[in-house]
Amino acid sequence: MPPDPSIAFTAVDESHMATLFGWLSQRHVRRWWGEPEKELKLIRDGYLTGDVEGFVFSVDGEPAGYIQSWLPTQYESEPWAKDLTPDTPGVDIFVGPPEMIGKGVAPAVIRAFSARLFAGTAPRIIIDPDAENKRALRAYAKAGFTPYGEWNDSNGRTILMELTRTEFERMS
């Protein structure tokens, strides 16, 4: 499957903060991401420190959401990541405009973003949705991710999903 030319990624910067805050304030995003002010600070801190590669993605020229990659092994707050290799990125995503939910945007964007990560050194990609986020679980499965474990903590149950380079290439 060749990259989708209708999907574009723009590195997040200060000019995106108002749009991101608006999206983070949407009920469908806030439910899974949390308090908009806190999450916006984390996004800002991530791109300022270089610990997170964040992008606003567009579909057919229209800003449609946010996606980021990060290295879970760099965070002690992610004990489930201790068995990952240091070159295994984690991915987080949300579709911002409510009218774009359920239209196949997330799986297409994740596939395009995965192609970018696999063009580098990533041997596999991890995503960690909340077990109750059924829409996300379906979207990630459509993008080729498969469950490989779960993690339970005070925040609830997390499903650990992966997409390997080999599987990605097989599907492409």
N, C-alpha and C positions, 0 to 999 in steps of 0.2 A: 504494500500500500504506500504510494508516494506521499510526501508531505502535502498537506492541504494548503494551497496558496491563499485561501481566504482567511487563514489564521496568521496573525502577526503578534510578535512579542516586543514590548517596549520596556526597557529597564525602568523600574520604578524610581521616581525622584520626588522632590518636594512639590512639583507641579501636580502630582497625582493625589496629594493628601486629601483634598476636599472630596474628590470622587470616591476614594477608598472609604472615607468616613461615611459618606452617604450609603455606600453598599454595605459596609459593616453594620449600619443601623437598620438595615432591612431585616425583618423577622426571620426569613429563611436563612440568612447568613448568621445573624446574631445567635440563633439557637445553638449552632455548632461551634462558632468561633468565640463567643463571649462578648464582654463589654467593649463597645466600639473604641472608646478612648484608650483602653489598655492595649487592645489589638493593634490599633494604629501606631501606638508608641513602639510596640514590638516590631512592626513592619519597618518603621523609620529607623530604629536602632539596628535592625538587621542589615539594611542597605548601607547605613553609615559606617558600620564596623566591617562590612564585607563578609560577615558570617552567614548571611542569607542572600541568595540571588533571587530577587523578587521582580516580577514582571506584571504589568497590566497587559492583558491579552485583548485583541480585537478580532471580531469576526465580521468579514465583509466591510471592513473599515470602521465598524462601530465598537467602541470600548465595551467589553462584555464581562470582565472579571479580573481576578488576580490569581497568580500561580507563583509558587516559590519552591526553590530547592535548598536543602540544607544538609549538613552531615550529622545524623543522629548520634554518632559516637563522640561528638564534641560536647554533648550535653549530659551531665550527670542526672538531670531530671528525667531522662529517658532510659530507665534501667533495662527495658526490653531491648535496647540497642547494643548491649554489651557483646553480643555474639556477631555483630555485623563487622565487615571489614571497613577500614577508615575511608575507603573510596566509594562506599555505597550511599548515594543520596536518598534523602526522604523528600517527598513532594507533598505540598498542601495546595488546595485550590478552592476557590468559590466562584460561582457565577453570580454577578452582581444584580443586573436588572431582573426583577421577578418574572417579567414576560418571556425571558429566555430560559427559564427552568423547564425541564422536561422536553427540550427540543433537540437533544443529542449534542449540545454544545460541549459539555464537560468531557465525554469520552473522546471527542475529536481533538479537543485542546490537549488533553493528557497524552494522546498518541503523538501529536506534533511536538509536544514538550519532551516526551520520552526520546524521540528521535534526536533532539538536540543533546540530551544527556548521554545517550549511547554513542553519539559521534565523538564524545570525549572518552574518558577512562572508566566510566561507570560499568561495573559488571552486572549489576542489578539495581533496581529502583524499589524503594519501599514506600508504602502509603499506609496510614494508620487511622482509619475512620472509627468513630464511635459505633459500637455494635447496633445502636438504635437508629443510626442514620441509614435507613434502607435505600433511599434514593442514591446516596453516595456509593454504597456497596454495589448497587446495580451498575452505576456509571463506571466504576473502576473495573468491574468484571467485563463490561463491554469494551473497555480499553485494553484488556488482556491481563489484568492483574488477577492473581489467584491467592486465596488465603493460605498462610503457612503457620499461623499461630494466633494466640490472643494474649492480652495482658489485662489483668484486673487490678484496679487500684481505687482510691477514694473518689475518683472522678467517674468510675463506672468501668465498663468493659470495652476494650479496644480490640478491633480485629486487625491483625497484621497481615498485609497483603504485599505481594512482590510481583515484579515483572523482570525476568532475566533477559539479558542481551540475546541469548540463544532463542528464547521464545519470541521476543520482539522480531528478530530477524526471520524466524519461521513464519510469523504472521504477516510480514511486510511483502 
